[in-house]
Amino acid sequence: MHKFTLWAPKAKSVCVKVGDDLHALAGPDARGWWKTTVDDAAAESDYGYQLDEDPTIYPDPRSEWQPNGVHGLSRLYDQKTFEWHDGRWRAPPLASAVLYEMHVGTFTFAGTFDSAIERLDYLFELGVTHVEMMPVAAYAGDRGWGYDGVSLYAVTENYGGPDGLKRFVDACHVRGLAVMLDVVYNHFGPVGAYVSKFGPYLTSRHCTPWGEAVNFEGRGSDEVRRFFCDNALMWMRDFHIDGLRLDAVHEFVDRSAVHFLEQLSAEVEVLATTLGGRLVLIAESDLNDPRIVRPREAGGYGIDAQWSDDFHHALFTLMHAEDGVGYYSDFGSFEKLVKAMTRIFVYDGEYSQYRRRHHGRPVDGLSAHHFLGFIENHDQVGNRATGARLQKIVGMDCAMVAAGIVLTAPFVPMLFQGEEYAASTPFLYFADHDDAEMAKAVSEGRKKDFAAFGFADKEVPDPEARETFERSKLDWKEIDESGHKEMLKWYRSLIHLRRRSISLNDGDMGHTKIRYSEEKRWLAMDRGGVQVLVNLGREDANFDLPDGFRIVLASREGLNSNAGAILLPPNTLMVLSGEPE
């Protein structure tokens, strides 16, 4: 016996098909809900909905299992049958985290949750505390980044389905690793999205880069907000996910008195209190608005942290000049990097040449632990024409310097899969749209986008080709090869230094002091008991060794001090410590 409920305010009649039989639902009620009980429906029964006179049987918008893809029938899934082994698990605080962003399909050759489990001991030994997965909600086709999900409650079968995800999370917790999940609440994918057949999930009143915006404020928006809040709570409650990363919240259009993000953060806090653990929300936002992460009690939305894109752009443009190219044109100086590391937002009310307007507002009174710092992520690598990683663009020496800055900066650090051993494999944009016209549009659009940057059509990998996906898979043999193993050792040393250093875990922005030379391209960062020296110039840079400090890490071997003076070669980073050994 199973009770079926469906929000379909547009429909005049609704039937659920279970097996070969159609069962009429009663309704709708005042809010547009239909319901019925089917005696012979149970776990693993296949079902779908018929609306009005349309003979098509559509999958459930809240389906928790799509074993035959997003166009097929839904299958009832019992969340209570899985045997968990993490009863005593409690996630570490986000403030002390080292995150590792992972795409399940390319993290290993097999590209499944079960094969990813085999690498978890490696991540723990690296010093990672939180594994952040790119989206796993069901999407059309057999490969993709995951940001075009359409069955948002169902785990894609490409990686192993709902039980596979639970095995992965359970294995992470047993090994002491927290799990974050990327979710997309700003749009539905272009293929297989049937939600608009049922109700006003989208609105034509507002537009996003993907088309109509999600309906967070118009008629029927209470149930749309409920759809997304319930989705977030499901991942955390039923799949034991420790937190969510919310994709591109700047594309939310919500003028309600209680913003959707505020509602979501409040409900997640209640769930965390109920479960007796820590649950966190991390936003991706292009707004440079500290209200995103300011506590609700102080008039903010109560999101725990957000990605710090200004820091990435400022650091990357020092490593590699991108003269006049897109948003990078707003960066490219040491002054910008220093502001990012001491004031968070470079554009905090200043005029942006790229945007042709003033942008952002200052961050005041917030810890740096509300912001994530990184030099690579899926966007910054995958949205390059050839998916090139940092060391291929700037060389190993500069890549090591960048890693040193990320892992000693006051932000919560995040790595992207393979970064830690300078993976030579690219991370390309790939997809598998099973609609021929959509696939053609994506392929042609990719070529057009990069033609403006001087790339010939043949130089831009076809995102719809399987080869593009296969090329993006990590080659784990590299971790024992020359160059790669040295980079891995460097990352391990930096991470372990950070995790045991009081000074490097201090999120008070007022305690970070930086002096620099724009002309000679050097920087000295004082973080209390730790100092970080960086030389990106063309000549050696001279620094004094402070009394009581010693050299603990250097990006090149053989560097030391002579009579209290340090001579730092170009493209080198050194860490000094005055903390007790």
C-alpha positions as CSV (number, residue, x, y, z in Angstrom):
1,M,0.0,0.0,0.0
2,H,1.3,3.5,-0.9
3,K,-0.2,6.9,-0.6
4,F,0.5,9.0,-3.7
5,T,0.4,12.8,-3.5
6,L,1.1,15.2,-6.4
7,W,1.1,19.0,-6.7
8,A,-0.6,19.7,-10.1
9,P,-2.7,22.9,-9.9
10,K,-2.9,23.1,-13.6
11,A,-4.6,19.8,-14.1
12,K,-8.3,19.1,-14.3
13,S,-7.8,15.4,-13.7
14,V,-4.9,13.2,-12.6
15,C,-4.3,9.5,-12.7
16,V,-1.3,7.4,-11.4
17,K,-0.3,4.4,-13.4
18,V,1.0,1.5,-11.3
19,G,1.8,-1.6,-13.3
20,D,-0.9,-1.8,-16.0
21,D,-3.6,0.0,-14.0
22,L,-4.6,3.6,-13.8
23,H,-5.9,5.0,-10.5
24,A,-7.6,8.4,-10.3
25,L,-6.4,10.9,-7.7
26,A,-8.8,13.0,-5.7
27,G,-8.4,16.7,-5.8
28,P,-7.3,19.3,-6.3
29,D,-7.4,20.9,-2.8
30,A,-7.2,24.6,-2.4
31,R,-3.4,24.6,-3.0
32,G,-3.5,22.3,-6.0
33,W,-2.6,18.9,-4.3
34,W,-4.0,15.6,-5.5
35,K,-3.9,12.3,-3.6
36,T,-4.9,8.7,-3.5
37,T,-3.9,5.4,-1.9
38,V,-3.1,2.3,-4.1
39,D,-3.2,-1.0,-2.3
40,D,-0.9,-3.0,-4.6
41,A,1.8,-0.3,-4.7
42,A,4.9,-1.0,-2.7
43,A,8.7,-0.4,-2.7
44,E,10.2,-0.8,-6.2
45,S,6.8,-0.5,-7.9
46,D,7.1,1.5,-11.1
47,Y,4.6,4.4,-11.6
48,G,3.9,7.6,-13.4
49,Y,1.3,10.3,-13.8
50,Q,-1.3,11.0,-16.5
51,L,-2.6,14.6,-16.7
52,D,-6.0,15.4,-18.2
53,E,-6.4,14.0,-21.7
54,D,-2.6,13.7,-22.4
55,P,-1.9,10.0,-22.9
56,T,1.7,10.4,-21.9
57,I,2.8,9.0,-18.6
58,Y,5.1,11.4,-16.9
59,P,7.7,10.7,-14.1
60,D,6.9,12.1,-10.7
61,P,8.6,15.6,-10.1
62,R,9.5,14.3,-6.6
63,S,10.6,10.8,-7.8
64,E,13.4,9.4,-5.6
65,W,14.4,6.8,-8.2
66,Q,14.6,6.9,-12.0
67,P,16.2,3.6,-12.8
68,N,15.4,3.9,-16.5
69,G,16.5,7.5,-17.0
70,V,14.7,10.8,-16.6
71,H,12.1,10.0,-19.4
72,G,11.1,6.6,-17.9
73,L,8.7,5.6,-15.1
74,S,9.5,6.5,-11.5
75,R,10.1,3.8,-9.0
76,L,9.1,3.8,-5.4
77,Y,12.2,3.9,-3.1
78,D,12.2,3.1,0.6
79,Q,14.7,5.4,2.3
80,K,14.6,3.3,5.5
81,T,16.1,0.0,4.3
82,F,19.7,1.0,3.9
83,E,22.0,-0.1,6.8
84,W,24.1,2.8,8.0
85,H,27.4,2.5,9.9
86,D,27.9,6.2,10.9
87,G,25.8,6.4,14.0
88,R,28.5,8.2,15.9
89,W,29.6,10.5,13.1
90,R,29.8,14.3,13.6
91,A,31.2,16.5,10.9
92,P,34.1,18.8,11.7
93,P,33.3,22.5,11.7
94,L,33.5,24.3,8.3
95,A,35.9,26.8,9.8
96,S,38.6,24.1,10.0
97,A,37.8,22.4,6.8
98,V,39.8,21.6,3.7
99,L,37.4,20.9,0.9
100,Y,38.0,18.7,-2.2
101,E,35.6,19.2,-5.1
102,M,35.0,16.0,-7.1
103,H,33.1,15.0,-10.2
104,V,32.1,11.4,-9.6
105,G,32.1,10.4,-13.2
106,T,35.7,11.5,-13.9
107,F,37.2,11.0,-10.4
108,T,38.0,7.3,-11.3
109,F,38.1,5.3,-14.5
110,A,34.8,3.5,-13.6
111,G,33.1,6.8,-12.7
112,T,30.8,5.4,-9.9
113,F,30.2,6.0,-6.2
114,D,31.7,2.5,-5.5
115,S,34.9,3.1,-7.4
116,A,35.3,6.5,-5.7
117,I,35.2,4.8,-2.3
118,E,38.5,3.2,-3.2
119,R,40.2,6.6,-3.2
120,L,38.8,7.8,0.1
121,D,41.8,6.7,2.2
122,Y,44.0,8.7,-0.2
123,L,41.9,11.9,0.5
124,F,42.0,11.4,4.2
125,E,45.8,11.0,4.2
126,L,46.0,14.1,2.0
127,G,44.4,16.0,4.9
128,V,41.0,16.7,3.3
129,T,38.1,17.0,5.7
130,H,35.1,17.6,3.3
131,V,34.5,15.9,0.0
132,E,32.3,18.2,-2.2
133,M,30.5,16.3,-5.1
134,M,29.3,18.1,-8.2
135,P,25.6,17.5,-8.7
136,V,24.3,13.9,-8.7
137,A,20.6,14.5,-9.3
138,A,19.3,12.7,-12.4
139,Y,19.9,14.3,-15.8
140,A,19.4,13.4,-19.4
141,G,22.0,11.2,-21.1
142,D,24.8,9.1,-19.6
143,R,27.4,11.8,-18.9
144,G,27.5,15.4,-17.9
145,W,28.6,17.9,-15.2
146,G,25.3,17.5,-13.4
147,Y,24.1,21.1,-13.6
148,D,21.3,20.2,-16.0
149,G,19.4,18.0,-13.5
150,V,15.7,17.5,-14.1
151,S,14.7,14.8,-11.6
152,L,16.1,16.7,-8.6
153,Y,15.1,14.1,-5.9
154,A,16.5,11.1,-7.8
155,V,20.2,10.1,-7.8
156,T,21.5,9.5,-11.4
157,E,21.9,5.8,-12.3
158,N,25.1,6.8,-14.1
159,Y,27.0,6.8,-10.8
160,G,25.1,4.0,-9.0
161,G,21.7,5.3,-8.0
162,P,20.4,6.1,-4.5
163,D,21.9,3.1,-2.8
164,G,25.3,3.9,-4.4
165,L,25.3,7.4,-3.0
166,K,24.4,6.1,0.5
167,R,27.3,3.6,0.3
168,F,29.7,6.4,-0.6
169,V,28.5,8.8,2.1
170,D,28.6,5.9,4.7
171,A,32.2,5.1,3.6
172,C,33.2,8.7,3.8
173,H,31.9,9.0,7.4
174,V,33.5,5.8,8.5
175,R,36.9,7.3,7.3
176,G,36.3,10.6,9.0
177,L,35.4,12.6,5.9
178,A,32.3,14.9,5.7
179,V,30.3,15.1,2.5
180,M,29.0,18.1,0.7
181,L,26.7,18.0,-2.3
182,D,26.3,20.6,-5.1
183,V,22.6,21.3,-5.8
184,V,21.0,23.4,-8.6
185,Y,17.9,25.3,-7.6
186,N,18.2,28.1,-10.2
187,H,16.9,26.1,-13.3
188,F,16.1,22.7,-14.7
189,G,18.0,21.1,-17.5
190,P,16.8,21.6,-21.1
191,V,16.0,17.9,-21.8
192,G,13.7,15.8,-19.7
193,A,12.3,18.6,-17.5
194,Y,8.6,17.8,-17.1
195,V,7.9,19.9,-14.0
196,S,6.1,22.6,-15.9
197,K,3.5,20.1,-17.0
198,F,2.5,19.9,-13.4
199,G,2.7,23.4,-12.0
200,P,4.2,26.9,-12.2
201,Y,7.7,25.9,-11.2
202,L,9.1,28.5,-13.6
203,T,8.0,32.0,-14.4
204,S,8.2,34.1,-17.6
205,R,8.3,37.3,-15.5
206,H,12.1,36.9,-15.0
207,C,14.8,35.4,-17.2
208,T,18.1,33.7,-16.5
209,P,20.9,32.5,-18.7
210,W,18.9,29.2,-19.0
211,G,15.6,30.7,-19.8
212,E,12.6,31.3,-17.5
213,A,13.5,31.8,-13.8
214,V,12.4,29.6,-10.9
215,N,9.1,30.9,-9.4
216,F,10.2,31.9,-5.9
217,E,7.7,34.8,-5.5
218,G,4.7,34.5,-7.8
219,R,1.5,32.6,-7.7
220,G,2.1,29.0,-6.5
221,S,5.5,29.9,-5.2
222,D,4.8,28.6,-1.7
223,E,4.8,25.0,-3.2
224,V,7.8,25.7,-5.4
225,R,9.8,26.9,-2.4
226,R,8.5,23.8,-0.5
227,F,9.8,21.6,-3.4
228,F,13.3,22.9,-3.1
229,C,13.4,23.1,0.7
230,D,12.2,19.6,1.0
231,N,14.8,18.5,-1.6
232,A,17.6,20.0,0.5
233,L,16.3,18.4,3.7
234,M,16.0,15.0,2.0
235,W,19.7,15.0,1.0
236,M,20.7,15.8,4.6
237,R,18.2,13.7,6.4
238,D,17.9,10.6,4.2
239,F,21.3,10.5,2.6
240,H,23.3,11.8,5.6
241,I,24.9,14.6,3.5
242,D,26.6,17.1,5.8
243,G,26.0,20.2,3.7
244,L,25.0,21.6,0.4
245,R,26.7,24.0,-2.1
246,L,24.0,26.1,-3.8
247,D,24.8,26.8,-7.4
248,A,24.6,30.4,-8.7
249,V,22.2,31.9,-6.2
250,H,22.6,35.3,-7.9
251,E,20.1,33.9,-10.5
252,F,17.4,33.6,-7.8
253,V,14.8,36.3,-8.3
254,D,13.0,36.7,-5.1
255,R,11.5,39.9,-3.7
256,S,9.5,38.1,-1.0
257,A,9.6,39.5,2.6
258,V,11.4,36.3,3.5
259,H,14.0,35.4,0.8
260,F,14.2,31.8,-0.2
261,L,17.8,31.6,1.1
262,E,16.6,32.8,4.5
263,Q,13.8,30.2,4.6
264,L,16.2,27.5,3.5
265,S,18.9,28.3,6.1
266,A,16.3,28.5,8.9
267,E,14.9,25.0,8.0
268,V,18.3,23.5,7.7
269,E,19.2,24.8,11.1
270,V,16.1,23.2,12.6
271,L,17.0,19.9,11.0
272,A,20.6,20.1,12.3
273,T,19.2,20.7,15.8
274,T,16.9,17.8,15.4
275,L,19.6,15.5,14.2
276,G,22.1,16.8,16.8
277,G,24.9,17.4,14.2
278,R,26.4,20.1,12.0
279,L,24.8,20.9,8.6
280,V,26.1,23.7,6.4
281,L,25.1,25.7,3.3
282,I,27.6,27.2,0.9
283,A,26.5,29.5,-1.8
284,E,28.0,30.5,-5.2
285,S,27.2,34.1,-5.6
286,D,28.2,36.8,-8.1
287,L,26.6,39.6,-6.1
288,N,29.5,40.5,-3.8
289,D,26.8,41.0,-1.1
290,P,27.8,40.0,2.4
291,R,24.1,39.6,3.3
292,I,24.3,36.1,1.8
293,V,26.5,34.9,4.7
294,R,25.5,37.3,7.4
295,P,23.5,35.6,10.2
296,R,19.7,35.9,10.0
297,E,19.8,37.6,13.4
298,A,21.8,40.4,11.8
299,G,19.6,40.9,8.8
300,G,21.3,38.4,6.5
301,Y,20.2,35.2,4.9
302,G,22.2,32.9,7.2
303,I,24.1,30.9,4.6
304,D,27.3,29.6,6.3
305,A,29.8,30.5,3.5
306,Q,30.2,31.4,-0.1
307,W,32.9,30.9,-2.8
308,S,35.3,33.8,-3.1
309,D,35.6,34.4,-6.8
310,D,37.4,37.8,-6.4
311,F,40.2,36.0,-4.6
312,H,40.5,33.4,-7.5
313,H,40.5,36.1,-10.2
314,A,43.0,38.3,-8.4
315,L,45.4,35.4,-7.8
316,F,45.0,33.8,-11.3
317,T,45.7,37.1,-13.1
318,L,48.9,37.5,-11.2
319,M,50.0,34.1,-12.4
320,H,48.8,34.6,-15.9
321,A,48.0,37.9,-17.5
322,E,44.6,37.8,-19.2
323,D,44.7,41.3,-20.7
324,G,41.2,42.6,-21.4
325,V,39.5,39.2,-21.3
326,G,36.1,39.1,-19.7
327,Y,35.9,39.5,-15.9
328,Y,39.7,39.1,-15.6
329,S,40.0,42.6,-17.0
330,D,39.0,43.9,-13.6
331,F,42.1,42.2,-11.9
332,G,45.8,41.7,-12.5
333,S,47.6,43.6,-9.7
334,F,49.1,42.8,-6.3
335,E,46.9,45.6,-4.9
336,K,43.8,43.6,-6.0
337,L,45.1,40.4,-4.5
338,V,45.9,42.0,-1.2
339,K,42.5,43.6,-1.0
340,A,40.9,40.2,-1.6
341,M,42.9,38.6,1.2
342,T,42.2,41.4,3.7
343,R,38.8,42.7,2.6
344,I,37.2,39.7,0.9
345,F,35.6,41.5,-2.0
346,V,37.8,43.5,-4.4
347,Y,34.7,45.1,-5.7
348,D,32.9,46.2,-2.6
349,G,31.2,49.3,-4.1
350,E,33.9,50.2,-6.6
351,Y,33.3,50.8,-10.2
352,S,33.9,47.7,-12.3
353,Q,35.1,48.3,-15.9
354,Y,33.9,44.9,-16.9
355,R,30.4,45.4,-15.6
356,R,30.3,49.1,-16.5
357,R,28.8,49.9,-13.1
358,H,29.6,50.0,-9.4
359,H,29.5,46.5,-7.9
360,G,29.3,45.0,-4.4
361,R,29.4,46.3,-0.9
362,P,32.0,46.0,1.9
363,V,32.4,43.0,4.2
364,D,32.4,44.2,7.7
365,G,32.6,42.2,10.9
366,L,32.6,38.8,9.3
367,S,35.2,36.1,9.7
368,A,37.1,34.9,6.6
369,H,35.7,31.5,7.5
370,H,32.5,32.5,5.7
371,F,34.4,32.4,2.4
372,L,36.1,29.7,0.4
373,G,39.4,30.3,-1.4
374,F,40.7,28.4,-4.4
375,I,42.8,28.6,-7.5
376,E,40.9,25.8,-9.4
377,N,37.3,24.6,-9.5
378,H,35.1,23.0,-12.1
379,D,34.1,26.3,-13.7
380,Q,37.6,27.9,-13.8
381,V,39.1,24.8,-15.4
382,G,36.2,23.4,-17.4
383,N,35.1,26.7,-18.9
384,R,38.5,27.1,-20.7
385,A,38.4,26.0,-24.3
386,T,40.7,23.0,-23.7
387,G,40.0,22.4,-20.0
388,A,43.6,23.3,-19.2
389,R,44.7,23.1,-15.5
390,L,46.8,25.7,-13.8
391,Q,50.2,24.2,-14.1
392,K,49.8,23.7,-17.8
393,I,49.1,27.4,-18.1
394,V,51.6,28.9,-15.7
395,G,54.1,26.1,-15.0
396,M,54.8,24.0,-12.0
397,D,56.7,26.7,-10.0
398,C,53.9,29.2,-10.2
399,A,51.3,26.5,-9.5
400,M,53.1,25.6,-6.3
401,V,53.2,29.3,-5.3
402,A,49.4,29.6,-6.0
403,A,48.8,26.5,-3.8
404,G,50.9,28.0,-1.0
405,I,48.8,31.2,-1.1
406,V,45.5,29.4,-1.1
407,L,46.4,27.1,1.8
408,T,47.9,29.9,4.0
409,A,45.3,32.5,3.2
410,P,42.6,33.2,5.9
411,F,39.8,31.7,3.8
412,V,38.6,28.1,4.1
413,P,40.6,26.4,1.3
414,M,39.1,24.2,-1.5
415,L,40.9,22.0,-4.0
416,F,39.6,20.7,-7.3
417,Q,40.2,17.0,-8.1
418,G,43.7,16.3,-9.3
419,E,45.0,19.7,-8.5
420,E,47.0,18.3,-5.6
421,Y,49.2,16.2,-7.9
422,A,49.2,18.6,-10.9
423,A,47.1,16.2,-13.0
424,S,47.9,16.4,-16.7
425,T,44.4,15.4,-17.7
426,P,42.1,18.3,-18.6
427,F,38.7,18.8,-17.2
428,L,36.5,19.6,-20.2
429,Y,32.9,20.6,-20.6
430,F,31.0,17.5,-21.6
431,A,27.3,16.5,-22.0
432,D,25.1,13.9,-23.6
433,H,21.8,15.6,-24.6
434,D,19.6,12.9,-26.1
435,D,17.7,15.6,-28.0
436,A,19.6,15.9,-31.4
437,E,18.8,19.6,-31.9
438,M,19.9,20.5,-28.3
439,A,23.1,18.5,-28.8
440,K,23.9,20.3,-32.0
441,A,23.2,23.7,-30.4
442,V,25.5,22.9,-27.5
443,S,28.3,21.8,-29.8
444,E,28.0,24.8,-32.1
445,G,27.6,27.2,-29.3
446,R,30.8,26.0,-27.7
447,K,32.8,26.7,-30.9
448,K,31.2,30.1,-31.3
449,D,32.0,31.1,-27.7
450,F,35.7,30.4,-28.1
451,A,36.1,31.7,-31.6
452,A,36.3,35.2,-30.1
453,F,39.4,34.0,-28.2
454,G,41.2,32.9,-31.3
455,F,40.4,29.2,-31.1
456,A,39.7,27.4,-34.4
457,D,36.7,25.0,-34.4
458,K,38.9,21.9,-34.5
459,E,40.7,23.1,-31.4
460,V,37.6,23.1,-29.2
461,P,36.6,19.6,-28.1
462,D,33.0,18.7,-28.9
463,P,31.2,18.5,-25.6
464,E,28.7,15.9,-26.9
465,A,31.5,13.5,-27.9
466,R,32.2,10.6,-25.5
467,E,35.9,11.1,-26.1
468,T,35.7,14.6,-24.4
469,F,34.3,12.9,-21.3
470,E,36.9,10.1,-21.3
471,R,39.8,12.5,-21.7
472,S,38.6,14.3,-18.5
473,K,39.1,11.3,-16.2
474,L,41.9,11.4,-13.7
475,D,45.0,9.3,-14.4
476,W,45.9,8.0,-10.9
477,K,49.2,6.5,-12.1
478,E,50.6,10.0,-12.2
479,I,50.8,10.4,-8.5
480,D,54.0,8.3,-8.5
481,E,55.6,10.0,-11.5
482,S,58.2,12.7,-11.4
483,G,56.8,16.2,-11.0
484,H,53.4,14.9,-9.9
485,K,54.7,13.3,-6.7
486,E,56.6,16.4,-5.8
487,M,53.4,18.5,-6.1
488,L,51.5,16.0,-4.1
489,K,54.1,16.1,-1.3
490,W,53.9,20.0,-1.4
491,Y,50.1,19.9,-1.0
492,R,50.2,17.4,1.8
493,S,52.8,19.5,3.6
494,L,50.8,22.7,3.2
495,I,47.5,21.1,4.3
496,H,49.0,19.4,7.4
497,L,50.8,22.6,8.4
498,R,47.5,24.5,8.1
499,R,45.5,22.0,10.1
500,R,47.9,22.1,13.0
501,S,48.7,25.8,13.0
502,I,46.7,28.2,15.3
503,S,47.6,31.2,13.2
504,L,46.5,29.7,9.9
505,N,43.1,28.8,11.4
506,D,42.4,32.4,12.5
507,G,39.6,33.8,10.5
508,D,39.8,37.4,11.9
509,M,40.6,39.5,8.9
510,G,42.2,42.2,11.1
511,H,44.9,39.8,12.0
512,T,46.2,39.4,8.4
513,K,48.8,42.0,7.5
514,I,50.4,42.2,4.1
515,R,53.1,44.3,2.6
516,Y,54.0,44.1,-1.1
517,S,55.8,45.6,-4.0
518,E,53.8,46.1,-7.2
519,E,56.9,46.9,-9.2
520,K,59.1,44.0,-8.0
521,R,56.1,41.6,-7.6
522,W,56.8,40.3,-4.1
523,L,54.5,39.9,-1.1
524,A,54.9,39.2,2.6
525,M,51.9,38.1,4.6
526,D,51.9,38.1,8.3
527,R,49.4,35.8,10.0
528,G,50.6,36.1,13.5
529,G,52.8,33.1,14.3
530,V,53.2,32.4,10.6
531,Q,54.6,34.5,7.8
532,V,54.4,33.7,4.1
533,L,56.9,35.1,1.6
534,V,56.1,35.2,-2.1
535,N,58.2,36.3,-5.1
536,L,56.6,36.4,-8.5
537,G,59.1,38.9,-9.9
538,R,61.9,38.4,-12.4
539,E,64.7,38.9,-9.8
540,D,65.6,37.5,-6.4
541,A,63.8,39.1,-3.5
542,N,65.4,39.9,-0.1
543,F,63.5,39.4,3.1
544,D,64.5,39.5,6.8
545,L,64.1,36.4,8.9
546,P,62.2,37.6,12.0
547,D,63.5,36.8,15.4
548,G,62.1,33.5,16.7
549,F,60.9,32.4,13.3
550,R,62.2,29.4,11.3
551,I,61.7,28.2,7.7
552,V,59.1,25.3,7.7
553,L,58.2,25.0,4.0
554,A,59.5,26.2,0.7
555,S,58.3,25.5,-2.8
556,R,61.8,24.8,-3.9
557,E,64.4,22.6,-2.3
558,G,67.7,24.0,-0.9
559,L,66.3,27.4,0.2
560,N,67.5,28.7,3.6
561,S,68.5,31.8,5.5
562,N,71.9,33.3,5.9
563,A,72.6,35.5,8.9
564,G,68.9,36.4,9.3
565,A,68.4,37.2,5.6
566,I,66.4,35.3,3.0
567,L,67.0,35.4,-0.7
568,L,63.9,34.2,-2.5
569,P,64.3,33.3,-6.2
570,P,61.6,34.1,-8.7
571,N,58.3,32.1,-8.6
572,T,58.9,30.8,-5.1
573,L,57.0,30.7,-1.9
574,M,58.3,30.2,1.6
575,V,56.5,29.7,4.9
576,L,58.1,30.8,8.2
577,S,56.7,29.9,11.6
578,G,57.2,31.2,15.1
579,E,54.7,28.8,16.6
580,P,56.0,26.1,19.0
581,E,57.1,23.0,17.2
